[in-house]
């Protein structure tokens, strides 16, 4: 690869992946906050939303990391 060539396909793919990860995290956070009855739980357990809030934060962090890395490409 020459210095003049840029990884356009890798940039596009990672940019799309970052947006999809962020979208998934935002939708999970919205479902946990406003629609907790949508998220299925194991029968007999409490309908605790703390694990989903942690997953939302992890998803936002990973999505932001993928977007930053795609911009660095």
PDB file of N, CA, C, O and CB in Angstrom:
ATOM      1  N   UNK A   1       0.846  -1.179   0.000  1.00  0.00           N
ATOM      2  CA  UNK A   1       0.000   0.000   0.000  1.00  0.00           C
ATOM      3  C   UNK A   1       0.890   1.241   0.000  1.00  0.00           C
ATOM      4  O   UNK A   1       1.800   1.364   0.820  1.00  0.00           O
ATOM      5  CB  UNK A   1      -0.962  -0.001   1.223  1.00  0.00           C
ATOM      6  N   UNK A   2       0.627   2.125  -0.896  1.00  0.00           N
ATOM      7  CA  UNK A   2       1.370   3.380  -0.960  1.00  0.00           C
ATOM      8  C   UNK A   2       0.890   4.320   0.133  1.00  0.00           C
ATOM      9  O   UNK A   2      -0.164   4.118   0.736  1.00  0.00           O
ATOM     10  CB  UNK A   2       1.218   4.039  -2.343  1.00  0.00           C
ATOM     11  N   UNK A   3       1.682   5.342   0.370  1.00  0.00           N
ATOM     12  CA  UNK A   3       1.281   6.327   1.374  1.00  0.00           C
ATOM     13  C   UNK A   3       0.085   7.157   0.902  1.00  0.00           C
ATOM     14  O   UNK A   3      -0.656   7.697   1.723  1.00  0.00           O
ATOM     15  CB  UNK A   3       2.456   7.248   1.706  1.00  0.00           C
ATOM     16  N   UNK A   4      -0.104   7.260  -0.402  1.00  0.00           N
ATOM     17  CA  UNK A   4      -1.202   8.060  -0.927  1.00  0.00           C
ATOM     18  C   UNK A   4      -2.545   7.333  -0.849  1.00  0.00           C
ATOM     19  O   UNK A   4      -3.603   7.963  -0.882  1.00  0.00           O
ATOM     20  CB  UNK A   4      -0.914   8.447  -2.359  1.00  0.00           C
ATOM     21  N   UNK A   5      -2.494   5.994  -0.745  1.00  0.00           N
ATOM     22  CA  UNK A   5      -3.738   5.230  -0.645  1.00  0.00           C
ATOM     23  C   UNK A   5      -4.267   5.278   0.776  1.00  0.00           C
ATOM     24  O   UNK A   5      -3.503   5.188   1.738  1.00  0.00           O
ATOM     25  CB  UNK A   5      -3.524   3.771  -1.086  1.00  0.00           C
ATOM     26  N   UNK A   6      -5.569   5.420   0.900  1.00  0.00           N
ATOM     27  CA  UNK A   6      -6.195   5.471   2.223  1.00  0.00           C
ATOM     28  C   UNK A   6      -7.164   4.307   2.365  1.00  0.00           C
ATOM     29  O   UNK A   6      -7.789   3.895   1.388  1.00  0.00           O
ATOM     30  CB  UNK A   6      -6.928   6.825   2.444  1.00  0.00           C
ATOM     31  N   UNK A   7      -7.292   3.780   3.566  1.00  0.00           N
ATOM     32  CA  UNK A   7      -8.189   2.625   3.772  1.00  0.00           C
ATOM     33  C   UNK A   7      -9.661   3.057   3.818  1.00  0.00           C
ATOM     34  O   UNK A   7     -10.258   3.117   4.893  1.00  0.00           O
ATOM     35  CB  UNK A   7      -7.819   1.887   5.081  1.00  0.00           C
ATOM     36  N   UNK A   8     -10.229   3.350   2.676  1.00  0.00           N
ATOM     37  CA  UNK A   8     -11.601   3.860   2.594  1.00  0.00           C
ATOM     38  C   UNK A   8     -12.609   2.803   3.035  1.00  0.00           C
ATOM     39  O   UNK A   8     -13.540   3.115   3.778  1.00  0.00           O
ATOM     40  CB  UNK A   8     -11.915   4.320   1.164  1.00  0.00           C
ATOM     41  N   UNK A   9     -12.440   1.558   2.591  1.00  0.00           N
ATOM     42  CA  UNK A   9     -13.396   0.506   2.944  1.00  0.00           C
ATOM     43  C   UNK A   9     -13.365   0.211   4.437  1.00  0.00           C
ATOM     44  O   UNK A   9     -14.412   0.020   5.056  1.00  0.00           O
ATOM     45  CB  UNK A   9     -13.100  -0.771   2.153  1.00  0.00           C
ATOM     46  N   UNK A  10     -12.179   0.173   5.012  1.00  0.00           N
ATOM     47  CA  UNK A  10     -12.058  -0.079   6.451  1.00  0.00           C
ATOM     48  C   UNK A  10     -12.661   1.074   7.250  1.00  0.00           C
ATOM     49  O   UNK A  10     -13.305   0.853   8.275  1.00  0.00           O
ATOM     50  CB  UNK A  10     -10.580  -0.282   6.843  1.00  0.00           C
ATOM     51  N   UNK A  11     -12.453   2.286   6.785  1.00  0.00           N
ATOM     52  CA  UNK A  11     -13.027   3.450   7.459  1.00  0.00           C
ATOM     53  C   UNK A  11     -14.550   3.400   7.425  1.00  0.00           C
ATOM     54  O   UNK A  11     -15.208   3.608   8.445  1.00  0.00           O
ATOM     55  CB  UNK A  11     -12.526   4.748   6.810  1.00  0.00           C
ATOM     56  N   UNK A  12     -15.103   3.125   6.253  1.00  0.00           N
ATOM     57  CA  UNK A  12     -16.564   3.076   6.125  1.00  0.00           C
ATOM     58  C   UNK A  12     -17.171   1.969   6.977  1.00  0.00           C
ATOM     59  O   UNK A  12     -18.182   2.179   7.646  1.00  0.00           O
ATOM     60  CB  UNK A  12     -16.958   2.876   4.668  1.00  0.00           C
ATOM     61  N   UNK A  13     -16.556   0.794   6.952  1.00  0.00           N
ATOM     62  CA  UNK A  13     -17.071  -0.332   7.715  1.00  0.00           C
ATOM     63  C   UNK A  13     -17.008  -0.071   9.217  1.00  0.00           C
ATOM     64  O   UNK A  13     -17.965  -0.362   9.934  1.00  0.00           O
ATOM     65  CB  UNK A  13     -16.298  -1.592   7.374  1.00  0.00           C
ATOM     66  N   UNK A  14     -15.904   0.467   9.694  1.00  0.00           N
ATOM     67  CA  UNK A  14     -15.794   0.735  11.126  1.00  0.00           C
ATOM     68  C   UNK A  14     -16.679   1.908  11.553  1.00  0.00           C
ATOM     69  O   UNK A  14     -17.162   1.934  12.685  1.00  0.00           O
ATOM     70  CB  UNK A  14     -14.340   1.019  11.494  1.00  0.00           C
ATOM     71  N   UNK A  15     -16.892   2.857  10.677  1.00  0.00           N
ATOM     72  CA  UNK A  15     -17.795   3.966  10.993  1.00  0.00           C
ATOM     73  C   UNK A  15     -19.236   3.467  11.118  1.00  0.00           C
ATOM     74  O   UNK A  15     -19.953   3.861  12.038  1.00  0.00           O
ATOM     75  CB  UNK A  15     -17.702   5.065   9.911  1.00  0.00           C
ATOM     76  N   UNK A  16     -19.652   2.619  10.213  1.00  0.00           N
ATOM     77  CA  UNK A  16     -20.995   2.035  10.287  1.00  0.00           C
ATOM     78  C   UNK A  16     -21.135   1.178  11.542  1.00  0.00           C
ATOM     79  O   UNK A  16     -22.163   1.223  12.218  1.00  0.00           O
ATOM     80  CB  UNK A  16     -21.291   1.190   9.027  1.00  0.00           C
ATOM     81  N   UNK A  17     -20.101   0.400  11.852  1.00  0.00           N
ATOM     82  CA  UNK A  17     -20.141  -0.442  13.052  1.00  0.00           C
ATOM     83  C   UNK A  17     -20.241   0.401  14.311  1.00  0.00           C
ATOM     84  O   UNK A  17     -20.983   0.049  15.227  1.00  0.00           O
ATOM     85  CB  UNK A  17     -18.902  -1.337  13.121  1.00  0.00           C
ATOM     86  N   UNK A  18     -19.513   1.504  14.376  1.00  0.00           N
ATOM     87  CA  UNK A  18     -19.580   2.384  15.540  1.00  0.00           C
ATOM     88  C   UNK A  18     -20.964   2.979  15.724  1.00  0.00           C
ATOM     89  O   UNK A  18     -21.469   3.053  16.844  1.00  0.00           O
ATOM     90  CB  UNK A  18     -18.562   3.493  15.415  1.00  0.00           C
ATOM     91  N   UNK A  19     -21.576   3.403  14.626  1.00  0.00           N
ATOM     92  CA  UNK A  19     -22.934   3.948  14.716  1.00  0.00           C
ATOM     93  C   UNK A  19     -23.943   2.879  15.128  1.00  0.00           C
ATOM     94  O   UNK A  19     -24.868   3.166  15.888  1.00  0.00           O
ATOM     95  CB  UNK A  19     -23.346   4.563  13.379  1.00  0.00           C
ATOM     96  N   UNK A  20     -23.778   1.663  14.640  1.00  0.00           N
ATOM     97  CA  UNK A  20     -24.687   0.587  15.036  1.00  0.00           C
ATOM     98  C   UNK A  20     -24.535   0.232  16.515  1.00  0.00           C
ATOM     99  O   UNK A  20     -25.529  -0.023  17.194  1.00  0.00           O
ATOM    100  CB  UNK A  20     -24.441  -0.650  14.178  1.00  0.00           C
ATOM    101  N   UNK A  21     -23.311   0.214  17.013  1.00  0.00           N
ATOM    102  CA  UNK A  21     -23.091  -0.065  18.431  1.00  0.00           C
ATOM    103  C   UNK A  21     -23.698   1.034  19.286  1.00  0.00           C
ATOM    104  O   UNK A  21     -24.357   0.747  20.285  1.00  0.00           O
ATOM    105  CB  UNK A  21     -21.592  -0.206  18.731  1.00  0.00           C
ATOM    106  N   UNK A  22     -23.484   2.285  18.908  1.00  0.00           N
ATOM    107  CA  UNK A  22     -24.069   3.398  19.661  1.00  0.00           C
ATOM    108  C   UNK A  22     -25.594   3.368  19.617  1.00  0.00           C
ATOM    109  O   UNK A  22     -26.248   3.619  20.629  1.00  0.00           O
ATOM    110  CB  UNK A  22     -23.561   4.731  19.112  1.00  0.00           C
ATOM    111  N   UNK A  23     -26.154   3.069  18.471  1.00  0.00           N
ATOM    112  CA  UNK A  23     -27.608   2.994  18.351  1.00  0.00           C
ATOM    113  C   UNK A  23     -28.178   1.893  19.229  1.00  0.00           C
ATOM    114  O   UNK A  23     -29.200   2.084  19.889  1.00  0.00           O
ATOM    115  CB  UNK A  23     -28.010   2.761  16.899  1.00  0.00           C
ATOM    116  N   UNK A  24     -27.524   0.752  19.239  1.00  0.00           N
ATOM    117  CA  UNK A  24     -27.967  -0.350  20.078  1.00  0.00           C
ATOM    118  C   UNK A  24     -27.903   0.028  21.552  1.00  0.00           C
ATOM    119  O   UNK A  24     -28.823  -0.285  22.308  1.00  0.00           O
ATOM    120  CB  UNK A  24     -27.121  -1.593  19.815  1.00  0.00           C
ATOM    121  N   UNK A  25     -26.842   0.691  21.969  1.00  0.00           N
ATOM    122  CA  UNK A  25     -26.705   1.090  23.368  1.00  0.00           C
ATOM    123  C   UNK A  25     -27.757   2.123  23.760  1.00  0.00           C
ATOM    124  O   UNK A  25     -28.321   2.052  24.852  1.00  0.00           O
ATOM    125  CB  UNK A  25     -25.306   1.646  23.624  1.00  0.00           C
ATOM    126  N   UNK A  26     -28.021   3.076  22.881  1.00  0.00           N
ATOM    127  CA  UNK A  26     -29.036   4.096  23.179  1.00  0.00           C
ATOM    128  C   UNK A  26     -30.425   3.475  23.263  1.00  0.00           C
ATOM    129  O   UNK A  26     -31.209   3.822  24.147  1.00  0.00           O
ATOM    130  CB  UNK A  26     -29.020   5.203  22.110  1.00  0.00           C
ATOM    131  N   UNK A  27     -30.733   2.562  22.351  1.00  0.00           N
ATOM    132  CA  UNK A  27     -32.047   1.908  22.388  1.00  0.00           C
ATOM    133  C   UNK A  27     -32.196   1.013  23.614  1.00  0.00           C
ATOM    134  O   UNK A  27     -33.284   0.929  24.183  1.00  0.00           O
ATOM    135  CB  UNK A  27     -32.266   1.085  21.119  1.00  0.00           C
ATOM    136  N   UNK A  28     -31.129   0.348  24.027  1.00  0.00           N
ATOM    137  CA  UNK A  28     -31.189  -0.452  25.247  1.00  0.00           C
ATOM    138  C   UNK A  28     -31.405   0.434  26.461  1.00  0.00           C
ATOM    139  O   UNK A  28     -32.180   0.087  27.352  1.00  0.00           O
ATOM    140  CB  UNK A  28     -29.909  -1.273  25.415  1.00  0.00           C
ATOM    141  N   UNK A  29     -30.732   1.571  26.505  1.00  0.00           N
ATOM    142  CA  UNK A  29     -30.934   2.510  27.613  1.00  0.00           C
ATOM    143  C   UNK A  29     -32.340   3.075  27.638  1.00  0.00           C
ATOM    144  O   UNK A  29     -32.930   3.226  28.708  1.00  0.00           O
ATOM    145  CB  UNK A  29     -29.936   3.643  27.525  1.00  0.00           C
ATOM    146  N   UNK A  30     -32.885   3.388  26.467  1.00  0.00           N
ATOM    147  CA  UNK A  30     -34.250   3.900  26.409  1.00  0.00           C
ATOM    148  C   UNK A  30     -35.255   2.838  26.828  1.00  0.00           C
ATOM    149  O   UNK A  30     -36.211   3.136  27.544  1.00  0.00           O
ATOM    150  CB  UNK A  30     -34.571   4.399  25.005  1.00  0.00           C
ATOM    151  N   UNK A  31     -35.050   1.612  26.392  1.00  0.00           N
ATOM    152  CA  UNK A  31     -35.959   0.531  26.774  1.00  0.00           C
ATOM    153  C   UNK A  31     -35.879   0.248  28.269  1.00  0.00           C
ATOM    154  O   UNK A  31     -36.894  -0.042  28.903  1.00  0.00           O
ATOM    155  CB  UNK A  31     -35.639  -0.739  25.981  1.00  0.00           C
ATOM    156  N   UNK A  32     -34.688   0.331  28.830  1.00  0.00           N
ATOM    157  CA  UNK A  32     -34.526   0.096  30.265  1.00  0.00           C
ATOM    158  C   UNK A  32     -35.164   1.212  31.083  1.00  0.00           C
ATOM    159  O   UNK A  32     -35.754   0.957  32.133  1.00  0.00           O
ATOM    160  CB  UNK A  32     -33.043  -0.030  30.620  1.00  0.00           C
ATOM    161  N   UNK A  33     -35.050   2.430  30.612  1.00  0.00           N
ATOM    162  CA  UNK A  33     -35.561   3.577  31.372  1.00  0.00           C
ATOM    163  C   UNK A  33     -37.071   3.729  31.251  1.00  0.00           C
ATOM    164  O   UNK A  33     -37.770   3.839  32.258  1.00  0.00           O
ATOM    165  CB  UNK A  33     -34.886   4.852  30.906  1.00  0.00           C
ATOM    166  N   UNK A  34     -37.574   3.734  30.020  1.00  0.00           N
ATOM    167  CA  UNK A  34     -38.978   4.071  29.812  1.00  0.00           C
ATOM    168  C   UNK A  34     -39.892   2.866  29.629  1.00  0.00           C
ATOM    169  O   UNK A  34     -41.089   2.955  29.902  1.00  0.00           O
ATOM    170  CB  UNK A  34     -39.098   4.953  28.626  1.00  0.00           C
ATOM    171  N   UNK A  35     -39.349   1.747  29.174  1.00  0.00           N
ATOM    172  CA  UNK A  35     -40.166   0.564  28.916  1.00  0.00           C
ATOM    173  C   UNK A  35     -39.549  -0.678  29.555  1.00  0.00           C
ATOM    174  O   UNK A  35     -39.152  -1.591  28.831  1.00  0.00           O
ATOM    175  CB  UNK A  35     -40.338   0.352  27.408  1.00  0.00           C
ATOM    176  N   UNK A  36     -39.454  -0.744  30.871  1.00  0.00           N
ATOM    177  CA  UNK A  36     -38.768  -1.898  31.490  1.00  0.00           C
ATOM    178  C   UNK A  36     -39.520  -3.213  31.312  1.00  0.00           C
ATOM    179  O   UNK A  36     -38.911  -4.276  31.437  1.00  0.00           O
ATOM    180  CB  UNK A  36     -38.566  -1.643  32.968  1.00  0.00           C
ATOM    181  N   UNK A  37     -40.819  -3.181  31.026  1.00  0.00           N
ATOM    182  CA  UNK A  37     -41.577  -4.412  30.851  1.00  0.00           C
ATOM    183  C   UNK A  37     -41.288  -5.085  29.514  1.00  0.00           C
ATOM    184  O   UNK A  37     -41.660  -6.243  29.320  1.00  0.00           O
ATOM    185  CB  UNK A  37     -43.056  -4.126  30.969  1.00  0.00           C
ATOM    186  N   UNK A  38     -40.633  -4.387  28.587  1.00  0.00           N
ATOM    187  CA  UNK A  38     -40.300  -4.966  27.295  1.00  0.00           C
ATOM    188  C   UNK A  38     -39.166  -5.983  27.435  1.00  0.00           C
ATOM    189  O   UNK A  38     -39.142  -6.990  26.727  1.00  0.00           O
ATOM    190  CB  UNK A  38     -39.911  -3.863  26.300  1.00  0.00           C
ATOM    191  N   UNK A  39     -38.234  -5.723  28.341  1.00  0.00           N
ATOM    192  CA  UNK A  39     -37.057  -6.572  28.483  1.00  0.00           C
ATOM    193  C   UNK A  39     -37.436  -7.820  29.265  1.00  0.00           C
ATOM    194  O   UNK A  39     -37.846  -7.720  30.422  1.00  0.00           O
ATOM    195  CB  UNK A  39     -35.900  -5.811  29.184  1.00  0.00           C
ATOM    196  N   UNK A  40     -37.306  -8.991  28.656  1.00  0.00           N
ATOM    197  CA  UNK A  40     -37.696 -10.221  29.359  1.00  0.00           C
ATOM    198  C   UNK A  40     -36.704 -10.584  30.457  1.00  0.00           C
ATOM    199  O   UNK A  40     -35.499 -10.372  30.319  1.00  0.00           O
ATOM    200  CB  UNK A  40     -37.815 -11.379  28.371  1.00  0.00           C
ATOM    201  N   UNK A  41     -37.220 -11.123  31.529  1.00  0.00           N
ATOM    202  CA  UNK A  41     -36.378 -11.590  32.621  1.00  0.00           C
ATOM    203  C   UNK A  41     -36.720 -13.044  32.907  1.00  0.00           C
ATOM    204  O   UNK A  41     -37.721 -13.562  32.412  1.00  0.00           O
ATOM    205  CB  UNK A  41     -36.562 -10.712  33.893  1.00  0.00           C
ATOM    206  N   UNK A  42     -35.902 -13.689  33.693  1.00  0.00           N
ATOM    207  CA  UNK A  42     -36.152 -15.070  34.070  1.00  0.00           C
ATOM    208  C   UNK A  42     -37.315 -15.084  35.056  1.00  0.00           C
ATOM    209  O   UNK A  42     -37.316 -14.302  36.007  1.00  0.00           O
ATOM    210  CB  UNK A  42     -34.874 -15.734  34.684  1.00  0.00           C
ATOM    211  N   UNK A  43     -38.302 -15.952  34.856  1.00  0.00           N
ATOM    212  CA  UNK A  43     -39.430 -16.000  35.794  1.00  0.00           C
ATOM    213  C   UNK A  43     -38.960 -16.297  37.212  1.00  0.00           C
ATOM    214  O   UNK A  43     -38.131 -17.178  37.439  1.00  0.00           O
ATOM    215  CB  UNK A  43     -40.449 -17.055  35.351  1.00  0.00           C
ATOM    216  N   UNK A  44     -39.496 -15.557  38.140  1.00  0.00           N
ATOM    217  CA  UNK A  44     -39.141 -15.750  39.532  1.00  0.00           C
ATOM    218  C   UNK A  44     -38.059 -14.805  40.020  1.00  0.00           C
ATOM    219  O   UNK A  44     -37.775 -14.769  41.217  1.00  0.00           O
ATOM    220  CB  UNK A  44     -38.701 -17.148  39.742  1.00  0.00           C
ATOM    221  N   UNK A  45     -37.448 -14.038  39.127  1.00  0.00           N
ATOM    222  CA  UNK A  45     -36.435 -13.076  39.541  1.00  0.00           C
ATOM    223  C   UNK A  45     -37.033 -11.680  39.536  1.00  0.00           C
ATOM    224  O   UNK A  45     -38.076 -11.443  38.927  1.00  0.00           O
ATOM    225  CB  UNK A  45     -35.197 -13.143  38.621  1.00  0.00           C
ATOM    226  N   UNK A  46     -36.377 -10.775  40.208  1.00  0.00           N
ATOM    227  CA  UNK A  46     -36.869  -9.394  40.224  1.00  0.00           C
ATOM    228  C   UNK A  46     -36.584  -8.727  38.886  1.00  0.00           C
ATOM    229  O   UNK A  46     -35.664  -9.125  38.172  1.00  0.00           O
ATOM    230  CB  UNK A  46     -36.218  -8.589  41.378  1.00  0.00           C
ATOM    231  N   UNK A  47     -37.352  -7.743  38.556  1.00  0.00           N
ATOM    232  CA  UNK A  47     -37.173  -7.019  37.298  1.00  0.00           C
ATOM    233  C   UNK A  47     -36.180  -5.884  37.525  1.00  0.00           C
ATOM    234  O   UNK A  47     -36.538  -4.709  37.437  1.00  0.00           O
ATOM    235  CB  UNK A  47     -38.535  -6.471  36.761  1.00  0.00           C
ATOM    236  N   UNK A  48     -34.938  -6.242  37.815  1.00  0.00           N
ATOM    237  CA  UNK A  48     -33.897  -5.269  38.120  1.00  0.00           C
ATOM    238  C   UNK A  48     -33.280  -4.755  36.826  1.00  0.00           C
ATOM    239  O   UNK A  48     -32.927  -5.542  35.948  1.00  0.00           O
ATOM    240  CB  UNK A  48     -32.814  -5.889  39.032  1.00  0.00           C
ATOM    241  N   UNK A  49     -33.150  -3.440  36.707  1.00  0.00           N
ATOM    242  CA  UNK A  49     -32.624  -2.845  35.479  1.00  0.00           C
ATOM    243  C   UNK A  49     -31.162  -2.444  35.603  1.00  0.00           C
ATOM    244  O   UNK A  49     -30.610  -1.874  34.662  1.00  0.00           O
ATOM    245  CB  UNK A  49     -33.445  -1.639  35.099  1.00  0.00           C
ATOM    246  N   UNK A  50     -30.515  -2.722  36.735  1.00  0.00           N
ATOM    247  CA  UNK A  50     -29.119  -2.317  36.914  1.00  0.00           C
ATOM    248  C   UNK A  50     -28.189  -2.995  35.916  1.00  0.00           C
ATOM    249  O   UNK A  50     -27.335  -2.309  35.355  1.00  0.00           O
ATOM    250  CB  UNK A  50     -28.664  -2.630  38.326  1.00  0.00           C
ATOM    251  N   UNK A  51     -28.299  -4.311  35.656  1.00  0.00           N
ATOM    252  CA  UNK A  51     -27.399  -4.903  34.648  1.00  0.00           C
ATOM    253  C   UNK A  51     -27.569  -4.288  33.263  1.00  0.00           C
ATOM    254  O   UNK A  51     -26.605  -4.189  32.503  1.00  0.00           O
ATOM    255  CB  UNK A  51     -27.635  -6.399  34.560  1.00  0.00           C
ATOM    256  N   UNK A  52     -28.780  -3.878  32.934  1.00  0.00           N
ATOM    257  CA  UNK A  52     -29.005  -3.266  31.625  1.00  0.00           C
ATOM    258  C   UNK A  52     -28.427  -1.862  31.569  1.00  0.00           C
ATOM    259  O   UNK A  52     -27.986  -1.420  30.508  1.00  0.00           O
ATOM    260  CB  UNK A  52     -30.498  -3.228  31.302  1.00  0.00           C
ATOM    261  N   UNK A  53     -28.421  -1.156  32.691  1.00  0.00           N
ATOM    262  CA  UNK A  53     -27.789   0.158  32.728  1.00  0.00           C
ATOM    263  C   UNK A  53     -26.281   0.023  32.553  1.00  0.00           C
ATOM    264  O   UNK A  53     -25.650   0.844  31.887  1.00  0.00           O
ATOM    265  CB  UNK A  53     -28.114   0.881  34.047  1.00  0.00           C
ATOM    266  N   UNK A  54     -25.714  -1.008  33.150  1.00  0.00           N
ATOM    267  CA  UNK A  54     -24.272  -1.254  32.978  1.00  0.00           C
ATOM    268  C   UNK A  54     -23.970  -1.604  31.527  1.00  0.00           C
ATOM    269  O   UNK A  54     -22.985  -1.125  30.966  1.00  0.00           O
ATOM    270  CB  UNK A  54     -23.789  -2.392  33.915  1.00  0.00           C
ATOM    271  N   UNK A  55     -24.811  -2.436  30.915  1.00  0.00           N
ATOM    272  CA  UNK A  55     -24.626  -2.768  29.503  1.00  0.00           C
ATOM    273  C   UNK A  55     -24.758  -1.543  28.609  1.00  0.00           C
ATOM    274  O   UNK A  55     -24.068  -1.438  27.595  1.00  0.00           O
ATOM    275  CB  UNK A  55     -25.631  -3.823  29.079  1.00  0.00           C
ATOM    276  N   UNK A  56     -25.632  -0.621  28.975  1.00  0.00           N
ATOM    277  CA  UNK A  56     -25.789   0.610  28.208  1.00  0.00           C
ATOM    278  C   UNK A  56     -24.511   1.443  28.257  1.00  0.00           C
ATOM    279  O   UNK A  56     -24.052   1.951  27.234  1.00  0.00           O
ATOM    280  CB  UNK A  56     -26.976   1.426  28.740  1.00  0.00           C
ATOM    281  N   UNK A  57     -23.946   1.576  29.440  1.00  0.00           N
ATOM    282  CA  UNK A  57     -22.717   2.362  29.586  1.00  0.00           C
ATOM    283  C   UNK A  57     -21.557   1.701  28.843  1.00  0.00           C
ATOM    284  O   UNK A  57     -20.771   2.380  28.182  1.00  0.00           O
ATOM    285  CB  UNK A  57     -22.361   2.533  31.076  1.00  0.00           C
ATOM    286  N   UNK A  58     -21.454   0.390  28.951  1.00  0.00           N
ATOM    287  CA  UNK A  58     -20.389  -0.324  28.241  1.00  0.00           C
ATOM    288  C   UNK A  58     -20.577  -0.192  26.730  1.00  0.00           C
ATOM    289  O   UNK A  58     -19.604  -0.010  25.999  1.00  0.00           O
ATOM    290  CB  UNK A  58     -20.365  -1.817  28.650  1.00  0.00           C
ATOM    291  N   UNK A  59     -21.814  -0.282  26.263  1.00  0.00           N
ATOM    292  CA  UNK A  59     -22.087  -0.129  24.832  1.00  0.00           C
ATOM    293  C   UNK A  59     -21.757   1.263  24.326  1.00  0.00           C
ATOM    294  O   UNK A  59     -21.214   1.416  23.232  1.00  0.00           O
ATOM    295  CB  UNK A  59     -23.536  -0.440  24.543  1.00  0.00           C
ATOM    296  N   UNK A  60     -22.080   2.276  25.115  1.00  0.00           N
ATOM    297  CA  UNK A  60     -21.739   3.647  24.719  1.00  0.00           C
ATOM    298  C   UNK A  60     -20.229   3.844  24.662  1.00  0.00           C
ATOM    299  O   UNK A  60     -19.716   4.493  23.751  1.00  0.00           O
ATOM    300  CB  UNK A  60     -22.362   4.655  25.693  1.00  0.00           C
ATOM    301  N   UNK A  61     -19.518   3.282  25.638  1.00  0.00           N
ATOM    302  CA  UNK A  61     -18.062   3.425  25.654  1.00  0.00           C
ATOM    303  C   UNK A  61     -17.432   2.689  24.460  1.00  0.00           C
ATOM    304  O   UNK A  61     -16.536   3.220  23.804  1.00  0.00           O
ATOM    305  CB  UNK A  61     -17.483   2.885  26.986  1.00  0.00           C
ATOM    306  N   UNK A  62     -17.899   1.482  24.186  1.00  0.00           N
ATOM    307  CA  UNK A  62     -17.345   0.720  23.061  1.00  0.00           C
ATOM    308  C   UNK A  62     -17.685   1.374  21.726  1.00  0.00           C
ATOM    309  O   UNK A  62     -16.841   1.423  20.831  1.00  0.00           O
ATOM    310  CB  UNK A  62     -17.868  -0.720  23.083  1.00  0.00           C
ATOM    311  N   UNK A  63     -18.895   1.871  21.582  1.00  0.00           N
ATOM    312  CA  UNK A  63     -19.272   2.552  20.346  1.00  0.00           C
ATOM    313  C   UNK A  63     -18.461   3.806  20.115  1.00  0.00           C
ATOM    314  O   UNK A  63     -18.038   4.083  18.993  1.00  0.00           O
ATOM    315  CB  UNK A  63     -20.737   2.895  20.366  1.00  0.00           C
ATOM    316  N   UNK A  64     -18.243   4.569  21.178  1.00  0.00           N
ATOM    317  CA  UNK A  64     -17.425   5.782  21.053  1.00  0.00           C
ATOM    318  C   UNK A  64     -15.984   5.420  20.706  1.00  0.00           C
ATOM    319  O   UNK A  64     -15.342   6.108  19.912  1.00  0.00           O
ATOM    320  CB  UNK A  64     -17.468   6.606  22.361  1.00  0.00           C
ATOM    321  N   UNK A  65     -15.476   4.341  21.300  1.00  0.00           N
ATOM    322  CA  UNK A  65     -14.109   3.905  21.007  1.00  0.00           C
ATOM    323  C   UNK A  65     -13.970   3.471  19.543  1.00  0.00           C
ATOM    324  O   UNK A  65     -12.978   3.795  18.891  1.00  0.00           O
ATOM    325  CB  UNK A  65     -13.705   2.749  21.943  1.00  0.00           C
ATOM    326  N   UNK A  66     -14.952   2.748  19.034  1.00  0.00           N
ATOM    327  CA  UNK A  66     -14.908   2.324  17.629  1.00  0.00           C
ATOM    328  C   UNK A  66     -14.986   3.535  16.706  1.00  0.00           C
ATOM    329  O   UNK A  66     -14.291   3.576  15.691  1.00  0.00           O
ATOM    330  CB  UNK A  66     -16.060   1.340  17.318  1.00  0.00           C
ATOM    331  N   UNK A  67     -15.820   4.524  17.039  1.00  0.00           N
ATOM    332  CA  UNK A  67     -15.913   5.721  16.206  1.00  0.00           C
ATOM    333  C   UNK A  67     -14.598   6.505  16.214  1.00  0.00           C
ATOM    334  O   UNK A  67     -14.152   6.979  15.168  1.00  0.00           O
ATOM    335  CB  UNK A  67     -17.062   6.613  16.689  1.00  0.00           C
ATOM    336  N   UNK A  68     -13.984   6.642  17.378  1.00  0.00           N
ATOM    337  CA  UNK A  68     -12.724   7.367  17.449  1.00  0.00           C
ATOM    338  C   UNK A  68     -11.634   6.636  16.658  1.00  0.00           C
ATOM    339  O   UNK A  68     -10.849   7.259  15.942  1.00  0.00           O
ATOM    340  CB  UNK A  68     -12.294   7.547  18.915  1.00  0.00           C
ATOM    341  N   UNK A  69     -11.599   5.324  16.796  1.00  0.00           N
ATOM    342  CA  UNK A  69     -10.598   4.550  16.057  1.00  0.00           C
ATOM    343  C   UNK A  69     -10.850   4.599  14.550  1.00  0.00           C
ATOM    344  O   UNK A  69      -9.903   4.607  13.764  1.00  0.00           O
ATOM    345  CB  UNK A  69     -10.595   3.097  16.537  1.00  0.00           C
ATOM    346  N   UNK A  70     -12.116   4.630  14.145  1.00  0.00           N
ATOM    347  CA  UNK A  70     -12.390   4.734  12.702  1.00  0.00           C
ATOM    348  C   UNK A  70     -11.973   6.103  12.169  1.00  0.00           C
ATOM    349  O   UNK A  70     -11.524   6.213  11.029  1.00  0.00           O
ATOM    350  CB  UNK A  70     -13.889   4.488  12.414  1.00  0.00           C
ATOM    351  N   UNK A  71     -12.117   7.129  12.975  1.00  0.00           N
ATOM    352  CA  UNK A  71     -11.662   8.459  12.531  1.00  0.00           C
ATOM    353  C   UNK A  71     -10.141   8.522  12.456  1.00  0.00           C
ATOM    354  O   UNK A  71      -9.586   9.278  11.659  1.00  0.00           O
ATOM    355  CB  UNK A  71     -12.183   9.554  13.482  1.00  0.00           C
ATOM    356  N   UNK A  72      -9.467   7.725  13.287  1.00  0.00           N
ATOM    357  CA  UNK A  72      -8.005   7.698  13.236  1.00  0.00           C
ATOM    358  C   UNK A  72      -7.483   6.918  12.034  1.00  0.00           C
ATOM    359  O   UNK A  72      -6.320   7.058  11.656  1.00  0.00           O
ATOM    360  CB  UNK A  72      -7.452   7.097  14.514  1.00  0.00           C
ATOM    361  N   UNK A  73      -8.345   6.094  11.432  1.00  0.00           N
ATOM    362  CA  UNK A  73      -7.921   5.368  10.231  1.00  0.00           C
ATOM    363  C   UNK A  73      -7.625   6.358   9.106  1.00  0.00           C
ATOM    364  O   UNK A  73      -7.252   5.948   8.006  1.00  0.00           O
ATOM    365  CB  UNK A  73      -9.008   4.350   9.788  1.00  0.00           C
TER     366      UNK A  73
END
